[in-house]
Every structure is written in C-alpha cells, then in structure tokens.
Amino acid sequence: MTSAESTFGNNLLWFRSSYSNGAGGECVECAHTVDGTLIRDSKQAAGPVVAFRAGAWRTFVEGLGRGQLPSTDPKDLLR
C-alpha cells in the first residue's frame, strides 16, 4: 500500500458509497485512475491506499453484484 497523493498527485476525485451514512462507521472511498481504482479508509485520507488494476476491480465489483464473495473461512485467509 502507498499514499495516494505521493504516487498519483492531489487531483484525484474521491467518492464514498451511497450506503455510507457519514456517522463515522467503516467507510471506504474510491478514486478512479487511468490504470485502475484506488481504495482508502475515509477516516484516514492521508493514509495508505490499495490499488486495483482495472480488470481486477471490475471482476471484484461484478462478483459483488452477483453475490459471489470470496470465502471467509479462516483456513482460506493469508497469515
């Protein structure tokens, strides 16, 4: 993970899910770049980001739309 501004500059347009209520819960923000999508914790705007290539982000979002989430079985998690 890396700081978005140090890598991509300050001109990113970040947006929050319409499901976020702004009450300080667990919200993430997204910004689209030429190469993909960046994700960060909305409470730590200057903190690290996770960068997805366009194809990986599209596959993830399409899977969410179909209700196909990855396994949450503890044996499948990285340690």
Secondary structure in CASP SS format (residue, H / E / C, confidence):
PFRMAT SS
TARGET T0000
AUTHOR 0000-0000-0000
METHOD secondary structure of the structure
MODEL  1
M C 1.00
T E 1.00
S E 1.00
A H 1.00
E H 1.00
S H 1.00
T H 1.00
F H 1.00
G C 1.00
N C 1.00
N C 1.00
L C 1.00
L C 1.00
W C 1.00
F E 1.00
R E 1.00
S C 1.00
S C 1.00
Y C 1.00
S C 1.00
N C 1.00
G C 1.00
A C 1.00
G C 1.00
G C 1.00
E C 1.00
C C 1.00
V E 1.00
E E 1.00
C E 1.00
A E 1.00
H E 1.00
T C 1.00
V C 1.00
D C 1.00
G E 1.00
T E 1.00
L E 1.00
I E 1.00
R E 1.00
D E 1.00
S C 1.00
K C 1.00
Q C 1.00
A C 1.00
A C 1.00
G C 1.00
P E 1.00
V E 1.00
V E 1.00
A E 1.00
F E 1.00
R E 1.00
A H 1.00
G H 1.00
A H 1.00
W H 1.00
R H 1.00
T H 1.00
F H 1.00
V H 1.00
E H 1.00
G H 1.00
L H 1.00
G H 1.00
R C 1.00
G C 1.00
Q C 1.00
L C 1.00
P C 1.00
S C 1.00
T C 1.00
D C 1.00
P H 1.00
K H 1.00
D H 1.00
L C 1.00
L C 1.00
R C 1.00
END
